[in-house]
Amino acid sequence: MSRPVALVTGASSGIGLSFAHQLARRGYDLVLVARRVDRLEKIASDLSREHSIDCRVEGRDLSDPSAVSALVADLERDSVEVEVLINNAGYGLSGAYLSQPWEQHEQFIRVLLTAVCELTHRLLPAMKKRGKGRIIQVSSVAGFLPGTAGHTLYGAVKAALNLFTECLALECKGSGVHVTALCPGFTYTEFHDVTGTREKMSKMPGYMWLQSDRVAREALEACDKGKIYCVPGLIYKSLLFILWLIPAPLRRWLVARQGSSYRDSSSETPVNTS
């Protein structure tokens, strides 16, 4: 790879795919990571042809405890230096917390948080040594909101990811490495299709939905400017500002009342979209 390299996890669809397109337009060579290798290979072929870049496909299941170390070892073996890291891989577990066995929750935490922290830890030293790097952790506005029944761990994990990103950004200040937490609201992706909640989510008014290309573009621009948080869309910036002004008990009541219309607290089917 002769150009600067960007690595994107969960690159086979949704926001991850939009990041791949945005970075290809910027002239980066790409390392695309996801479980669905057949889809990745088609994406890599299209991006290489359209933008005259090199794309490397890495089929990895980040719920495997050895996946990140093996991926980084292969990149180091081939002298691939990652300048931009997009930790995007993720999925949802529908239903109440006890409707899933612990093993499902453990894998969920590994993909959405542990793998993110490990990949960041393994790639950050080289970025700091070169004095240049960008890391975007794809989080969610859910990390700022009180939780409701269903998707119980999702908001908790995103809250942890937000705080991790904030602390890491302060730690990297002055190093040339910028770290940003991307916190979108509802975004048009496959997420709700594969979790079986599309019918319920279709009740949401159109102005609440974001386009994934816009989300990825705004995140890259925010990271370039050294912003720690990126919350795309005026509607979500306003929502968070208003909620922060409301006392916590009332905030919990409002979010729970509204969220009950869209969340399934009984389904027992886990779905992985990474």
N, C-alpha and C positions, 0 to 999 in steps of 0.2 A: 504494500500500500504506500503510494508515493505522496499522498495528500494527508492533511490532518485527519485523524480518525475519530468518529463518534460511535459509541456503543449504545444500542437501544434495546432494553428488555421489553418483552410483551409487544414485539414489533409487528406481529402478524395481523393486527386489526386495531380499530379505534384510535385512541390518542397516540399510542405507540407508532402506528403506521403513519399518522400525520406528522409526528416528529421525524420519522425517516424521510418523508418527502421534503419537509422544511430544511432538514440538514443537507440533503442531497442538492437542493437548490443553492445552498450556501457553498457547495463544493467540497463537502466532507466525503471521504471514504467511510463506509459503514460496516459495522459488525452488528448483524441483526440476530437477536436472541429470542427464541420462543420454543414451544413444544411442537407446533405444527410445521414441520420441516417442508412439506410439499408447498404449503402456502408461502412460506418464507422464500423458497427458491424462485417462485413466480414473481414475487415482489422484488427480489434482488435483481432478477433478469430485467424487469421493467425499469427499475431505477438506474441500473448500469447503462442501459441503452438510451434512456431519456436525458441523462445528465453527465454521461461519460465519466463515471466514477467506478471504483471497485467496491463490490459488496461481498462480505463474507457471511455465510449462513452458519449459525451455531444452534443446533437443536438441543436444547437443555430444559430439563424439568427442575425448576428452582426449589421445588419441595424436597428434592434429594439433598441431604446435608453435604454431599461432596461436590455438588454441581458447580458452585462458584469457584472453589479452589481449582477444580479441573479446568474450568473455562479460562481462568487467569493464567494457569500454567501453560496452556496451549497457546495463548496469545504471546506470552513472554518467550516461549520457544521459537515462535515465528517473528519475533522482534516487532510486534504490533503495539504501538504506544497510543493509548487512548487519551485524547484531549478533552472530549465531551462525553459525559456519562449521563444517560437518561434512565433512571430506575422507574420503569412504568408498569412492569408485570403485576397483575393483580386479578382478583375475582371476588365473588360474593358468596357467602353461605346463607341461604334463606332459612327462615324459621327461628324459633326460640333457641336460646343458648343450649338448653338440655335436649333439644331435638336432634342434635348431632353428637356422634361419639367423639371422645377427646382427640382421637387420632386425626380427625378432620380439622379440628381447631388448631392442633399442633402444626399441621401442614400449612394451614392458612397463615398463621403467624410467621412461619418460616418464609413463605413466599413474599408476603407484604411488608415484613419488617426485618427479620433476621438476614435474609439474603441481601436486602438493600444495605443494611449496615455492613455486612461482610464485603460486598462488592465495592462499596465506598472505601472501606478500610484498606483493601488490597490495591486499589487503583490510585488513591489519593497521594501516597508518598511520591510517586513519579511525577504527578502533576505539580506538586509543591517544589520538587527538585528542578523542574523545567521552568517554574515561575509562571505557569499558565494552565488554566483548566476551567471547565464548567461542569457543575453537577446539578441536575434537576431531579428532585424527588417528587414523583407524582403522588400527591396526597389528595385531599378533598375538603370542601367546606364542612363535611361531616365531622372533621377533626376539631371544629370550633363549636359545634352544636351539642346540646343535651341529647342523650340517646333516647330512643324509643324502642318498644318491643319489636324484635326481629332485627337481624343484622347486628346483633348485640356487640360483637367484637370489632366490627368494621370501624365505627367511630372511634373506639378506644385505640385501635392500632394507628389510625390516621392522626389522632391527637399526639401519640408518642412520636410519630414520624415528623410532625410539625415541630415539636420541641427539639428533637434530635437535629433537624435541619437548622433551626435557629441557633442552637449552641455551636454546631459545626461551622456555620457561616462566621460567627464571631471568632472562632478559633482560627479560621483561615484568613481573617482580615489582614490585608497587607501582603499576602503571599502570591497574589496574582490568580488565585483560584476563587471563583464565585460559586456560592451554593444557594440554591433557591428551592423553596417548597411551592409547587404548583397546586393550588387548591380550587379546582373547578366545582361548579354545581352540576346540575343535570346536563349531560352531554350526549349528543347523538352518537352512540356506539353500539356494539353487540352486547354490552353488559346486561341490559335488561331483557334482551331476547333469550340469552342462554340461561338466565336465572328464572325465566318463566314469569317475569313481572311486567312484561311489556304492556299487557292489557290494562293493568292497574295504573302504570306510569303514563299511559296515554291520556289519563284524566288531567294531567298537569297542563296548564295553559302554555301556549306556544312560546310566550316571551320568557319562560323559565328555562328554555332549552338552548344550549350552546352548540356551535359547530366545532368539531374536533380540530380542524385546521386552524381556526382562530385561536383555540386554546393553546395549541403547540406554538404558534407564532408569538403570541403574547408572552408565553413562558420564556422562550429564547431571548426575546427582547428585554424582559425583566432581568434575566440572569446576566446578560451583557452589561446592564446598568448597575449590577451589584445589589439588586433588591432581594431581600430575604424571602418575602412572600409575594406570590402572584395570584390574585383572585380575579379571574377574567369576568367581565360583564358588570355593568353598573348595578343591575338588579341584585347581584350577590354581594357586591361591596356595600350597598345600602342595607340589605338584609342583615348582614353581620353587624354593621354599625348600630342599627336599631336594636338588635337583640342584646348587644353589649350594654345598652342603656337601661334595659329592663332588669328588675330584680331576679335573681336566679330561680326562686320557686315559680314565679310567673312565666319565666322563660321555659322552664321544663314543661309546665302545663300547656303552653301554646304549641311547642314543638311536638309534644306527645299527641295532642288533639289533632293537629294537622297531619302528622306522620302516620297515624293509624289508618288513614284512608289509602295509603300507598304501600304499606309494608305487610308482608305475610309472616305471621308469627307462628305458623303451624307446619309449614312445608318441611319435609325432611330430606330434600334432594339437594346435595351439594353440587355446584357447577364451577369448573375451572376455566377461565378465559385467558390465562397467561400465555 
